[in-house]
Amino acid sequence: MATFSVQAQPTDAASWTELARTVEAAGFDALFAADHPGSCASPFVALAAAAAVTSRLGLGSYVSNAGVREPILLAADVATLDVVSGGRARLGVGAGHTPAEWRAVGRERPDVAGRVRRCVEVAEAVRALLAGDEVTVDTGDLTA
């Protein structure tokens, strides 16, 4: 089955919430917000605002940079969005291609293989945390 979604970035509260209402009324399945720390609004805060003015629209990040996001904080953001949206949270995770985001958190951007390893480890840790499991990760790519 195909899923139809819209990806956007909020610039102000009024236009963002109006967009969320419009996307839902048009029959789209989901609204996704970009996640580029330091260069755009927090997707999870924006999506919580969208949750307040919609009732069925899926809401998620497109995509959260696993290279600069810590699993416990990412899991907490997604879990909170899921609570305030009545179970409509979605999570997109990516390996982190933007060098400036890595520099902004004091990390050296690894090669593609290193970014993919960390992305997989973050995704697995977030999934386990959301399932209620205790998570301890200590690898060359991630400590949580």
C-alpha positions as CSV (number, residue, x, y, z in Angstrom):
1,M,0.0,0.0,0.0
2,A,1.3,3.5,-0.8
3,T,1.6,6.1,1.8
4,F,1.1,9.8,0.8
5,S,2.9,12.4,2.9
6,V,4.1,16.0,2.8
7,Q,7.5,17.1,4.1
8,A,7.8,20.7,5.2
9,Q,9.5,23.1,7.6
10,P,7.7,25.5,9.9
11,T,8.5,29.2,9.6
12,D,5.8,30.5,11.9
13,A,3.0,29.0,14.1
14,A,0.0,30.2,12.1
15,S,1.2,28.9,8.7
16,W,2.5,25.6,10.1
17,T,-0.8,24.7,11.9
18,E,-2.7,25.8,8.8
19,L,-0.5,23.6,6.7
20,A,-1.2,20.6,9.0
21,R,-4.9,21.2,8.8
22,T,-4.7,21.4,5.0
23,V,-2.6,18.3,4.6
24,E,-5.0,16.3,6.8
25,A,-8.1,17.7,5.0
26,A,-6.5,16.8,1.6
27,G,-6.3,13.2,2.7
28,F,-2.6,12.8,3.1
29,D,-1.4,10.1,5.4
30,A,1.4,12.0,7.1
31,L,3.2,15.2,7.7
32,F,7.0,15.1,8.1
33,A,9.2,17.8,9.4
34,A,12.9,18.2,8.5
35,D,15.4,17.6,11.3
36,H,18.6,19.6,10.7
37,P,19.8,20.8,14.2
38,G,21.0,24.4,14.1
39,S,19.4,25.3,10.8
40,C,15.7,24.7,11.2
41,A,13.0,24.4,13.9
42,S,12.9,21.3,16.1
43,P,10.7,18.8,14.2
44,F,9.3,17.2,17.4
45,V,8.1,20.6,18.8
46,A,6.6,21.5,15.5
47,L,4.9,18.2,15.1
48,A,3.4,18.4,18.5
49,A,1.8,21.7,17.4
50,A,0.5,20.0,14.3
51,A,-0.9,17.2,16.5
52,A,-2.9,19.8,18.4
53,V,-4.8,20.8,15.3
54,T,-5.2,17.4,13.6
55,S,-6.8,14.1,14.5
56,R,-5.6,11.4,12.2
57,L,-2.5,12.6,10.4
58,G,0.7,10.7,11.0
59,L,3.5,13.0,12.3
60,G,7.2,12.3,12.0
61,S,10.8,13.5,11.4
62,Y,12.2,13.3,7.9
63,V,14.9,12.4,8.8
64,S,16.5,12.6,12.2
65,N,20.3,12.6,11.9
66,A,21.5,9.6,13.9
67,G,25.0,11.0,13.8
68,V,24.2,13.9,16.0
69,R,21.2,12.6,18.0
70,E,21.6,10.6,21.1
71,P,19.3,7.5,21.4
72,I,17.8,8.4,24.8
73,L,16.9,11.9,23.7
74,L,15.6,10.8,20.3
75,A,13.5,8.1,22.0
76,A,12.1,10.6,24.5
77,D,11.1,13.1,21.7
78,V,9.4,10.4,19.7
79,A,7.6,8.9,22.8
80,T,6.4,12.3,23.8
81,L,5.1,13.1,20.3
82,D,3.4,9.7,20.3
83,V,1.6,10.6,23.6
84,V,0.5,14.1,22.6
85,S,-0.6,12.9,19.2
86,G,-2.6,9.9,20.4
87,G,-0.3,7.3,18.8
88,R,0.4,9.1,15.5
89,A,4.2,9.5,15.8
90,R,6.5,8.3,13.1
91,L,10.3,8.3,13.1
92,G,12.6,8.6,10.1
93,V,16.3,8.0,10.8
94,G,19.2,8.8,8.5
95,A,23.0,8.4,8.7
96,G,23.7,12.2,8.7
97,H,25.2,13.6,5.5
98,T,25.5,17.3,6.5
99,P,29.1,18.0,7.8
100,A,28.1,21.2,9.6
101,E,25.7,19.2,11.8
102,W,28.5,16.9,12.9
103,R,30.8,19.9,13.6
104,A,28.1,21.7,15.6
105,V,28.0,18.8,18.2
106,G,31.8,18.5,18.2
107,R,32.0,15.3,16.3
108,E,34.1,14.4,13.3
109,R,32.0,13.2,10.4
110,P,33.0,9.6,9.6
111,D,33.1,7.9,6.2
112,V,29.9,6.4,4.8
113,A,30.4,3.0,6.5
114,G,30.9,4.7,9.9
115,R,27.8,6.8,9.5
116,V,25.7,3.8,8.5
117,R,27.1,1.8,11.5
118,R,26.1,4.5,13.9
119,C,22.7,4.9,12.2
120,V,21.9,1.2,12.7
121,E,23.1,1.3,16.3
122,V,21.0,4.4,17.1
123,A,18.0,2.9,15.4
124,E,18.3,-0.3,17.3
125,A,18.8,1.5,20.6
126,V,15.8,3.8,20.0
127,R,13.6,0.9,19.1
128,A,14.7,-1.0,22.3
129,L,14.1,2.1,24.5
130,L,10.7,2.7,23.0
131,A,9.9,-1.0,23.8
132,G,10.8,-0.3,27.4
133,D,14.0,-2.2,27.4
134,E,17.1,-1.1,29.3
135,V,19.8,-0.2,26.8
136,T,23.6,-0.2,27.2
137,V,25.6,0.4,24.1
138,D,29.4,0.8,24.0
139,T,30.9,0.5,20.6
140,G,33.3,2.5,18.6
141,D,30.4,4.4,17.0
142,L,28.1,4.8,20.0
143,T,28.0,5.0,23.7
144,A,24.6,5.1,25.4
